[in-house]
Amino acid sequence: MIFKKVLLFVSVLMAMAFTNRDSAIKNTSVVLTNESSIMVRGTTNVNSFNCGYKINKFKNPIPVTYYLEGDKIRFNKTVLILDNIFFDCGGKGINSDFQKILKSDKYPQIFLFLKEISQIENSSDVHASIDIQMAGLTKNYKVPVEVKNNNNLLITGDMALKLSDFNLETPKKLFGLISVNDKIEIFFQLAVKEN
């Protein structure tokens, strides 16, 4: 769900590796490699579940527009779009329930808008400010992210959010005896390269 880890927010962090120290607006594009992963984890009052995103469904480069402002990198119209149908929770029944939770019939996509990144004090890691739009509502999250630069830029992090923040209700099973907990976690590892 956001799964976002999720995710746009972070996928553009890679742009940080391509910046220099002036404030001119820069334009580039990046692609996610197959080493990337986005995982949503949740729990019920009975067990837990994991829903992974099918990274191979990202075919197009992600446009990135950014500029330096003080000690922050600000982004404009930099968005990672997640099609809800590409989340796989491991079975037809739970996939269907997950789609219902996300209200996929009315809102088939989750949008992750990367707004800015800034250095975490006394750390090599950064904070990513991300607007997550899900089920027609938008909420801002500040996510600590680790960035490594090997052959490709590797961006990893995790975040917690509440389904109720997006007015999402969880389905009840077996006469209400099984219910999904409000809090979910999104884990992401985005391997990105400039296109």
C-alpha positions, 0 to 999 in steps of 0.5 A: 500500500504505499508500498511505497516504500513505498517507493517513488519517494525512494526511487528518486533518491537515486537522483541524489547521486547525480546532483552537483552543488548548484541550484539549477533545475536538473532533469533526468530519468531512472529505471528500477532494476530487477534487484529491487523489491517492495514488500508490504507486511501486515498482521491479523489477530491470527497470523501475518501476511506479506504482499510483494510488488512485481518489480518486473512490471515497471517498464518505463523510465521514471522522470526525475526533476530536482534542484538544490535548495540549501542542504536539501534536494527538492523534487518536482513531479517525481512520482512512482506509480504502483498498480495495485494489481501487481501486489502478490500476497501469495494466494487468490483469496488474500490477493482479493482481500488486499485489493478490497482493502486498497479499494482497487476497483475505484482507486487502482493505483498508489502514487508516491511523490518524492518531495525532498531529501535531506541529510540526517544529522551525524549520519550518511543516511537521508530523510525522504519526504514522500507524499503517498496518495492512496484511495483518494487521500494524500498523506506526507511521510518522512522516511529514513533511507540508506543510500549505497552507490555500487554499480547502481544506486541502492536505496533501502528503508522501511516505514509504518503507516496506518490503513485508517489514515487513508480511510481504509477498512479491513475485511472481516472473516469468519463472522468477524473472528479474523481481522487485519490490524490497522498498522502495516509496514512497507520495506523497500530496496530500490536498485536504480540506474540513470536511464 
